[in-house]
Amino acid sequence: MTPALPEVSRPRVAIVGGGPAGLMAAETLSRAAVFDVHLYDAMPSVGRKFLLAGRGGMNITHAEPYEQFVTRYGARAAALRPMLDAFGPDAVRAWVHGLGIETFVGSSGRVFPTEMKAAPLLRAWLHRLREAGVHFHQRHRWTGWSHDALRFATPAGELLVQADATILALGGGSWARLGSDGAWLPLLAERGIGVAPLRPSNCGFDVGWSPLFAERHAGQPLTTVAATWTDGAGRRVRKQGQFVVTATGVEGSLIYALSAPVRDGIAAHGSAIVELDLLPDLPAGRVLAEVTRPRGSRSLSSHLQGRLGIKGVKAGLLHECLSREQFADAATLARALKALPLTLRAPRPIDEAISSAGGVAFEALEGTMVRALPGVFVAGEMVDWEAPTGGYLLTACLASGVAVGADVAAWLTRS
């Protein structure tokens, strides 16, 4: 190991933001034992969004083949690939194991800690960082620069901090109560740094239900459905999964999987239509045969329930989206059971989203350093990329933290 230098002679690195990207940057730099690493966070404790995301089961990464994994980052896959090549899904699992946390692969390919909790992992991680000499400063909200110094609002008043290099890892714009409020975006834009507006990602959508439908079905899940979306190039994308009806619209894993193109479609056209297959395990011919089968004295609703299991919220959706005439026409009804058009009118507010898109443009960066501000680096979700749920978000944030730590170390060594 490289012998530690006296602290007074060490280059000082300020990391702003205590999420996965910032913490991983701190770990990467602390391993060298030649930097004085200080991490600042606006909240009373670090990793708050990380902890909340893990309440339902901490999804660390995904075990699908790597070439498929990389495609999940869409238009930014090429920009992120060097980071993922250096610290991808296998490296993430090895890193977690190094913290004493065992993992397993679920039936969907998602990777989880054996205990399914984020807290033990975060505790072990923070212990290791403190042992490595990382200094933590909570309740320090970054408010910009004063000349070359970082400006922080603290309980004791304003604090100015000089650093040899700065890493901004401030997160996106979702879950403001946990610290990711996007307040940094205008601060960077004022400096002439290319930024894209923050937008909700992995989000729900408003539909505009009738009061009767919302009252009867809000909170009810659809557990066996598929959704098809036609993008701007005419490509049809089909996903199977589940989602939940809300008081205003829809949300859940199936909706999140389509959220990026649907969001962009709404922005371009004012609304977007998703086709729901309420019977994804049955071919269209079988559905038509069952709908047209003689039903005797039974009502059509009873017939659909008996022959196809259509009841509850699925039956409610048919009545909500079809006119009486359409519902009564057997051919139209059969088509709707396999491709029910659902109009999505607006994404839910960004603060409700799991993550956000937008932020610092890759074109404004040289590696991870801001071209317009030498010595200032950015990492994590505040850079303009997005990914679906399933471990992809966390993996890229961790990989980004490793990359920015390496870039800072190389820049300080050359300086």
C-alpha positions as CSV (number, residue, x, y, z in Angstrom):
1,M,0.0,0.0,0.0
2,T,1.2,3.5,-0.8
3,P,2.3,5.1,2.5
4,A,0.0,7.9,3.7
5,L,1.3,11.4,3.3
6,P,0.8,14.0,6.1
7,E,-2.7,15.4,5.8
8,V,-1.5,19.0,5.3
9,S,0.3,18.0,2.1
10,R,-2.6,16.0,0.6
11,P,-4.7,17.4,-2.2
12,R,-8.2,18.1,-0.8
13,V,-11.1,16.6,-2.7
14,A,-14.6,17.9,-1.9
15,I,-17.5,15.5,-2.8
16,V,-20.9,17.1,-2.7
17,G,-23.7,14.5,-2.4
18,G,-23.9,11.4,-0.3
19,G,-25.7,9.0,-2.6
20,P,-24.2,5.9,-4.2
21,A,-22.1,7.8,-6.8
22,G,-20.6,10.2,-4.2
23,L,-19.9,7.4,-1.8
24,M,-18.3,5.3,-4.4
25,A,-16.2,8.3,-5.6
26,A,-15.0,8.7,-1.9
27,E,-14.1,5.0,-1.7
28,T,-12.2,5.1,-5.0
29,L,-10.2,8.1,-3.9
30,S,-9.6,6.9,-0.3
31,R,-8.0,3.7,-1.6
32,A,-5.1,5.7,-2.9
33,A,-4.3,7.1,0.7
34,V,-2.9,10.3,-0.9
35,F,-6.0,12.5,-0.9
36,D,-7.8,14.3,1.8
37,V,-11.4,13.3,1.0
38,H,-14.3,15.3,2.4
39,L,-18.0,14.4,1.6
40,Y,-20.7,17.0,2.1
41,D,-24.4,16.2,2.2
42,A,-27.5,18.4,2.8
43,M,-29.3,15.8,4.9
44,P,-28.7,14.7,8.5
45,S,-27.4,11.4,7.2
46,V,-26.1,10.1,3.8
47,G,-27.7,7.5,1.6
48,R,-31.3,8.3,2.4
49,K,-32.7,7.6,-1.1
50,F,-30.6,4.4,-1.2
51,L,-32.2,3.3,2.0
52,L,-35.7,4.1,1.0
53,A,-35.3,2.4,-2.4
54,G,-34.3,-0.7,-0.5
55,R,-37.3,-0.9,1.7
56,G,-39.2,-3.2,-0.6
57,G,-36.1,-5.3,-1.3
58,M,-32.7,-3.9,-2.2
59,N,-32.2,-4.5,-6.0
60,I,-28.5,-4.1,-6.5
61,T,-27.9,-5.0,-10.1
62,H,-29.1,-7.5,-12.8
63,A,-27.7,-10.8,-13.8
64,E,-28.8,-10.8,-17.5
65,P,-26.0,-11.2,-20.2
66,Y,-23.8,-8.2,-20.2
67,E,-24.4,-7.2,-23.8
68,Q,-28.1,-7.1,-23.1
69,F,-27.5,-5.3,-19.8
70,V,-25.8,-2.4,-21.6
71,T,-28.6,-1.8,-24.0
72,R,-30.9,-0.9,-21.1
73,Y,-29.4,2.6,-21.1
74,G,-30.9,3.5,-24.5
75,A,-29.4,6.5,-26.3
76,R,-26.7,6.9,-23.6
77,A,-25.5,3.3,-23.7
78,A,-22.4,4.2,-25.7
79,A,-21.5,7.0,-23.3
80,L,-21.9,4.9,-20.2
81,R,-20.3,1.7,-21.6
82,P,-16.7,2.5,-20.7
83,M,-17.8,3.1,-17.1
84,L,-19.8,-0.2,-17.1
85,D,-17.0,-2.1,-18.7
86,A,-14.8,-1.0,-15.8
87,F,-17.3,-1.6,-13.1
88,G,-20.3,-3.6,-14.3
89,P,-22.8,-6.0,-12.7
90,D,-20.2,-8.7,-11.8
91,A,-18.0,-6.1,-10.2
92,V,-21.0,-4.7,-8.2
93,R,-21.7,-8.1,-6.8
94,A,-18.1,-8.7,-5.9
95,W,-17.9,-5.3,-4.2
96,V,-21.1,-6.1,-2.2
97,H,-19.6,-9.5,-1.2
98,G,-16.4,-7.6,-0.1
99,L,-18.6,-5.7,2.4
100,G,-19.6,-9.0,3.9
101,I,-23.1,-9.0,2.3
102,E,-24.2,-12.1,0.4
103,T,-26.4,-11.9,-2.7
104,F,-28.7,-14.0,-4.7
105,V,-30.3,-13.8,-8.2
106,G,-34.1,-13.7,-8.2
107,S,-36.4,-15.4,-10.7
108,S,-36.5,-12.2,-12.8
109,G,-32.7,-12.0,-12.9
110,R,-32.5,-9.1,-10.4
111,V,-29.8,-9.4,-7.8
112,F,-30.6,-8.8,-4.1
113,P,-28.8,-9.0,-0.8
114,T,-29.7,-12.3,0.9
115,E,-31.4,-10.3,3.7
116,M,-33.2,-8.1,1.1
117,K,-32.2,-5.0,3.1
118,A,-30.2,-1.9,2.2
119,A,-29.3,-0.8,5.8
120,P,-26.7,-3.5,6.5
121,L,-24.9,-2.8,3.3
122,L,-24.9,0.9,3.9
123,R,-23.7,0.5,7.5
124,A,-20.8,-1.7,6.4
125,W,-19.9,0.7,3.5
126,L,-19.9,3.8,5.8
127,H,-17.8,2.0,8.4
128,R,-15.2,1.1,5.7
129,L,-15.2,4.7,4.4
130,R,-14.6,6.2,7.8
131,E,-11.9,3.7,8.5
132,A,-10.2,4.8,5.3
133,G,-10.2,8.4,6.5
134,V,-13.2,9.9,4.6
135,H,-14.5,13.0,6.4
136,F,-18.3,13.3,6.5
137,H,-20.1,16.7,6.8
138,Q,-23.9,16.4,7.2
139,R,-26.4,19.3,7.0
140,H,-24.1,21.1,4.5
141,R,-26.3,22.3,1.6
142,W,-24.3,23.4,-1.4
143,T,-25.5,26.8,-2.7
144,G,-22.9,27.4,-5.4
145,W,-19.5,29.2,-5.6
146,S,-18.0,32.3,-4.1
147,H,-15.2,33.0,-6.5
148,D,-13.3,29.6,-6.4
149,A,-14.6,28.4,-3.1
150,L,-17.6,26.1,-2.6
151,R,-20.4,27.8,-0.6
152,F,-22.4,25.7,1.9
153,A,-25.4,26.7,4.1
154,T,-25.0,25.0,7.5
155,P,-26.7,25.2,10.8
156,A,-23.8,27.4,12.0
157,G,-24.1,29.7,9.0
158,E,-22.5,30.0,5.6
159,L,-19.2,28.0,5.1
160,L,-16.7,28.5,2.3
161,V,-14.6,25.5,1.4
162,Q,-11.5,25.5,-0.9
163,A,-10.7,22.3,-2.6
164,D,-8.1,21.1,-5.2
165,A,-10.9,19.2,-7.0
166,T,-14.6,19.0,-6.6
167,I,-17.0,16.2,-7.4
168,L,-20.7,17.0,-7.7
169,A,-22.9,14.0,-7.1
170,L,-26.1,15.7,-6.3
171,G,-28.6,13.2,-7.7
172,G,-31.5,14.1,-10.0
173,G,-34.8,15.7,-9.3
174,S,-37.0,13.0,-7.7
175,W,-37.7,12.5,-4.0
176,A,-36.8,16.0,-3.0
177,R,-37.5,15.2,0.7
178,L,-34.5,12.9,0.6
179,G,-32.2,15.6,-0.8
180,S,-32.5,15.1,-4.6
181,D,-34.3,18.3,-5.5
182,G,-32.5,19.4,-8.7
183,A,-31.6,22.8,-7.1
184,W,-28.1,22.5,-8.6
185,L,-29.3,22.7,-12.2
186,P,-29.6,26.5,-12.4
187,L,-26.3,27.0,-10.6
188,L,-24.6,25.1,-13.3
189,A,-26.6,26.7,-16.1
190,E,-25.5,30.1,-14.8
191,R,-21.9,29.0,-15.4
192,G,-22.6,28.2,-19.0
193,I,-22.6,24.5,-18.6
194,G,-24.8,22.5,-21.0
195,V,-27.8,21.1,-19.0
196,A,-31.0,19.5,-20.1
197,P,-34.2,20.1,-18.1
198,L,-35.0,17.4,-15.5
199,R,-37.9,15.1,-16.4
200,P,-39.6,12.3,-14.5
201,S,-38.3,8.8,-15.3
202,N,-39.7,5.4,-14.1
203,C,-42.9,7.3,-13.3
204,G,-46.7,6.9,-13.4
205,F,-49.1,8.6,-15.7
206,D,-52.4,10.4,-15.4
207,V,-55.3,9.0,-17.4
208,G,-58.3,11.0,-16.2
209,W,-60.6,8.3,-14.9
210,S,-64.3,8.8,-14.4
211,P,-65.1,9.4,-10.7
212,L,-67.0,6.1,-10.6
213,F,-64.0,4.1,-11.9
214,A,-61.5,5.8,-9.7
215,E,-63.7,5.3,-6.6
216,R,-64.2,1.6,-7.3
217,H,-60.7,0.6,-8.5
218,A,-58.0,2.9,-7.3
219,G,-55.3,0.9,-5.6
220,Q,-56.2,-2.4,-7.4
221,P,-53.4,-4.3,-9.3
222,L,-53.5,-5.9,-12.7
223,T,-51.1,-8.8,-12.3
224,T,-51.3,-10.5,-15.7
225,V,-51.3,-8.0,-18.5
226,A,-49.1,-6.8,-21.3
227,A,-48.7,-3.4,-22.8
228,T,-47.7,-2.4,-26.3
229,W,-46.4,1.0,-27.3
230,T,-45.6,2.3,-30.8
231,D,-42.7,4.7,-30.8
232,G,-42.1,7.6,-33.1
233,A,-40.3,5.4,-35.6
234,G,-43.3,3.0,-35.9
235,R,-41.6,0.3,-33.8
236,R,-44.0,-1.7,-31.6
237,V,-42.6,-2.4,-28.1
238,R,-44.4,-5.0,-26.0
239,K,-43.8,-5.7,-22.3
240,Q,-45.6,-8.1,-20.0
241,G,-45.9,-7.5,-16.2
242,Q,-48.1,-5.8,-13.7
243,F,-49.2,-2.3,-12.7
244,V,-51.6,-0.6,-10.3
245,V,-54.6,1.7,-11.0
246,T,-54.3,4.9,-9.0
247,A,-56.8,7.6,-8.3
248,T,-55.5,9.6,-11.3
249,G,-54.0,7.0,-13.6
250,V,-51.5,4.1,-13.6
251,E,-48.2,3.2,-12.1
252,G,-46.0,0.2,-11.4
253,S,-43.3,-1.9,-13.0
254,L,-45.0,-2.5,-16.4
255,I,-45.7,1.3,-16.7
256,Y,-42.2,2.2,-15.6
257,A,-40.7,0.0,-18.3
258,L,-42.4,2.1,-21.0
259,S,-42.2,5.4,-19.2
260,A,-39.3,7.0,-21.1
261,P,-40.8,6.7,-24.6
262,V,-44.3,7.3,-23.4
263,R,-43.2,10.5,-21.6
264,D,-41.4,11.7,-24.7
265,G,-44.4,10.8,-26.9
266,I,-46.7,12.9,-24.6
267,A,-44.3,15.8,-24.8
268,A,-44.4,15.6,-28.6
269,H,-48.1,15.0,-29.2
270,G,-49.9,15.9,-26.0
271,S,-51.0,12.4,-25.2
272,A,-49.9,8.8,-25.8
273,I,-51.9,5.6,-26.4
274,V,-50.8,2.3,-24.8
275,E,-52.6,-0.9,-25.8
276,L,-53.3,-3.3,-23.0
277,D,-53.6,-7.0,-23.5
278,L,-55.8,-8.1,-20.7
279,L,-55.3,-11.8,-21.6
280,P,-51.7,-12.1,-22.7
281,D,-51.6,-15.9,-22.3
282,L,-54.5,-16.5,-24.7
283,P,-54.3,-16.1,-28.5
284,A,-56.7,-13.7,-30.2
285,G,-58.5,-16.5,-32.0
286,R,-59.3,-18.2,-28.7
287,V,-60.5,-14.9,-27.1
288,L,-62.8,-14.3,-30.1
289,A,-64.2,-17.8,-29.9
290,E,-65.0,-17.4,-26.2
291,V,-66.6,-14.0,-26.6
292,T,-68.9,-15.2,-29.4
293,R,-69.7,-18.5,-27.7
294,P,-73.5,-18.7,-27.0
295,R,-74.2,-17.5,-23.5
296,G,-77.9,-18.3,-23.1
297,S,-79.5,-16.2,-20.4
298,R,-76.3,-15.0,-18.8
299,S,-75.3,-11.4,-19.0
300,L,-72.3,-10.5,-21.1
301,S,-70.3,-9.5,-18.0
302,S,-71.1,-12.9,-16.4
303,H,-70.1,-14.7,-19.6
304,L,-66.8,-12.9,-19.8
305,Q,-66.0,-13.8,-16.2
306,G,-67.0,-17.4,-16.6
307,R,-65.3,-18.0,-19.9
308,L,-62.2,-15.7,-19.7
309,G,-61.9,-14.7,-16.1
310,I,-62.6,-11.0,-16.8
311,K,-63.8,-9.4,-13.7
312,G,-63.0,-6.7,-11.2
313,V,-60.6,-4.0,-12.4
314,K,-60.2,-5.6,-15.8
315,A,-63.9,-5.6,-16.4
316,G,-64.0,-2.0,-15.1
317,L,-61.3,-1.0,-17.6
318,L,-63.3,-2.4,-20.5
319,H,-66.4,-0.3,-19.4
320,E,-64.2,2.7,-18.8
321,C,-62.5,2.7,-22.2
322,L,-65.2,1.3,-24.5
323,S,-68.6,2.8,-25.4
324,R,-71.7,0.8,-24.8
325,E,-71.9,0.1,-28.5
326,Q,-68.3,-1.1,-28.6
327,F,-68.8,-3.3,-25.5
328,A,-71.9,-4.9,-27.1
329,D,-70.1,-5.7,-30.4
330,A,-68.5,-9.1,-30.0
331,A,-65.7,-8.5,-32.6
332,T,-64.8,-5.1,-31.1
333,L,-64.9,-6.5,-27.6
334,A,-62.6,-9.4,-28.5
335,R,-60.1,-7.0,-30.1
336,A,-60.2,-4.8,-27.0
337,L,-59.5,-7.7,-24.7
338,K,-56.2,-8.1,-26.6
339,A,-55.5,-4.5,-27.4
340,L,-57.4,-2.1,-25.2
341,P,-56.4,1.5,-26.1
342,L,-55.6,3.4,-22.9
343,T,-54.8,7.1,-23.4
344,L,-52.1,8.5,-21.0
345,R,-52.3,12.2,-20.7
346,A,-49.4,13.4,-18.5
347,P,-46.5,11.9,-16.5
348,R,-46.9,12.3,-12.8
349,P,-44.8,15.1,-11.1
350,I,-41.1,14.5,-11.0
351,D,-41.0,14.4,-7.2
352,E,-43.1,11.2,-7.4
353,A,-40.9,9.5,-9.9
354,I,-38.4,6.8,-9.0
355,S,-35.7,8.6,-10.9
356,S,-35.2,11.5,-13.4
357,A,-33.8,12.1,-16.8
358,G,-32.0,15.3,-17.9
359,G,-29.1,17.1,-16.2
360,V,-25.5,17.7,-17.3
361,A,-25.0,16.9,-21.0
362,F,-22.3,14.4,-21.8
363,E,-21.2,17.0,-24.5
364,A,-20.3,19.4,-21.7
365,L,-17.8,16.9,-20.2
366,E,-14.3,15.8,-20.8
367,G,-14.5,12.3,-19.3
368,T,-16.3,13.2,-16.1
369,M,-14.8,16.7,-15.8
370,V,-16.9,19.8,-16.7
371,R,-15.1,21.4,-19.7
372,A,-16.0,24.9,-18.6
373,L,-14.9,24.4,-15.0
374,P,-11.5,22.6,-14.8
375,G,-11.2,20.7,-11.5
376,V,-15.0,20.3,-11.2
377,F,-16.3,16.8,-12.0
378,V,-19.9,15.3,-12.0
379,A,-21.2,11.8,-11.4
380,G,-24.4,9.8,-11.0
381,E,-27.9,10.7,-11.8
382,M,-27.2,14.4,-12.2
383,V,-25.7,13.5,-15.6
384,D,-28.1,13.2,-18.5
385,W,-28.8,9.5,-18.7
386,E,-31.6,7.3,-17.5
387,A,-32.3,3.6,-17.0
388,P,-35.2,1.3,-16.1
389,T,-35.6,-0.2,-12.6
390,G,-34.1,-3.6,-12.1
391,G,-30.6,-2.7,-10.7
392,Y,-29.6,-0.6,-13.8
393,L,-29.8,2.7,-12.0
394,L,-27.7,1.7,-9.0
395,T,-25.1,-0.1,-11.2
396,A,-24.6,3.0,-13.4
397,C,-24.4,5.3,-10.4
398,L,-21.7,3.1,-8.8
399,A,-19.8,2.8,-12.0
400,S,-20.0,6.5,-12.4
401,G,-18.5,7.0,-8.9
402,V,-15.6,4.7,-9.7
403,A,-15.0,6.5,-13.0
404,V,-15.1,10.0,-11.5
405,G,-12.8,9.0,-8.6
406,A,-10.3,7.6,-11.1
407,D,-10.5,10.8,-13.2
408,V,-10.0,13.1,-10.2
409,A,-7.0,11.1,-9.1
410,A,-5.4,11.2,-12.6
411,W,-6.1,15.0,-12.9
412,L,-4.6,15.8,-9.5
413,T,-1.6,13.7,-10.3
414,R,-1.0,15.6,-13.5
415,S,-1.7,19.0,-12.0
